Amino acid sequence: MDEWIQKIGTAACIVMPFFNIPMILHMMKRKSSKDVSISWVLGIWVCTVLMTPQALRSQDTAFRAFGAVNIFFFSILTFFVLKYRNGPTSDS
């Protein structure tokens, strides 16, 4: 039973950050991130950056997997939030 719990937990930790993709695509389509709080995204990103070294050194496979995948996808999300912060420009 413990083996199944470990496998399910690891799979969920890998899959969860992929839910950032729809938000990224939404921002790219609208070329705006005005509906996303800058303080929220930067707060989560800073905490993710600070958490990642411990996640990567952890013996827990699920936590390691989550740390690696989450830093990647949340960094992309943060980039697009900052890139599209001012909404669409008139010169595009």
URQUI-V402027 format. One record per residue. RES is the residue in three letters. SS is DSSP state (@ for helix, = for strand, . for the rest). OMEGA is omega in radians with two decimals (none if undefined). NEAR is the number of other C-alpha atoms within 12 Angstrom. Layout:
((RES/SS/OMEGA/NEAR) (RES/SS/OMEGA/NEAR))
//
This chain:
((MET/./-3.14/7) (ASP/@/3.13/8) (GLU/@/3.12/10) (TRP/@/3.11/10) (ILE/@/3.11/13) (GLN/@/-3.13/17) (LYS/@/3.14/18) (ILE/@/3.12/17) (GLY/@/3.12/21) (THR/@/3.12/23) (ALA/@/3.14/21) (ALA/@/3.13/21) (CYS/@/3.11/25) (ILE/@/-3.06/25) (VAL/@/-3.02/21) (MET/@/3.14/23) (PRO/@/3.11/27) (PHE/@/3.10/23) (PHE/@/2.98/19) (ASN/@/-3.06/25) (ILE/@/3.12/22) (PRO/@/3.12/15) (MET/@/3.10/25) (ILE/@/-3.14/29) (LEU/@/3.11/20) (HIS/@/3.12/21) (MET/@/-3.14/29) (MET/@/-3.13/23) (LYS/@/-3.11/15) (ARG/@/-3.06/20) (LYS/./3.13/24) (SER/./3.03/23) (SER/./-3.09/28) (LYS/./-3.13/20) (ASP/./3.13/19) (VAL/./3.14/23) (SER/./3.10/15) (ILE/@/-3.13/23) (SER/@/3.11/14) (TRP/@/-3.05/17) (VAL/@/3.14/26) (LEU/@/3.08/21) (GLY/@/3.12/16) (ILE/@/-3.12/21) (TRP/@/3.12/27) (VAL/@/3.10/18) (CYS/@/3.11/21) (THR/@/3.11/27) (VAL/@/-3.13/24) (LEU/@/-3.12/15) (MET/@/-3.00/21) (THR/@/3.13/26) (PRO/@/3.12/18) (GLN/@/3.11/19) (ALA/@/-3.09/25) (LEU/@/3.10/23) (ARG/@/-3.08/16) (SER/./3.03/17) (GLN/./-3.10/11) (ASP/./-3.10/18) (THR/@/-3.12/24) (ALA/@/3.14/27) (PHE/@/3.09/28) (ARG/@/-3.13/25) (ALA/@/3.13/31) (PHE/@/-3.13/32) (GLY/@/-3.11/34) (ALA/@/-3.08/30) (VAL/@/-3.09/30) (ASN/@/3.13/35) (ILE/@/3.14/33) (PHE/@/-3.06/23) (PHE/@/-3.14/28) (PHE/@/3.05/34) (SER/@/3.08/29) (ILE/@/3.11/26) (LEU/@/3.14/35) (THR/@/3.10/34) (PHE/@/-3.10/22) (PHE/@/3.06/32) (VAL/@/-3.13/34) (LEU/@/-3.13/28) (LYS/@/-3.06/21) (TYR/./-3.06/26) (ARG/./-3.06/24) (ASN/./3.13/19) (GLY/./-3.11/22) (PRO/./3.10/17) (THR/./-3.11/12) (SER/./-3.12/7) (ASP/./3.11/5) (SER/./none/6))
//
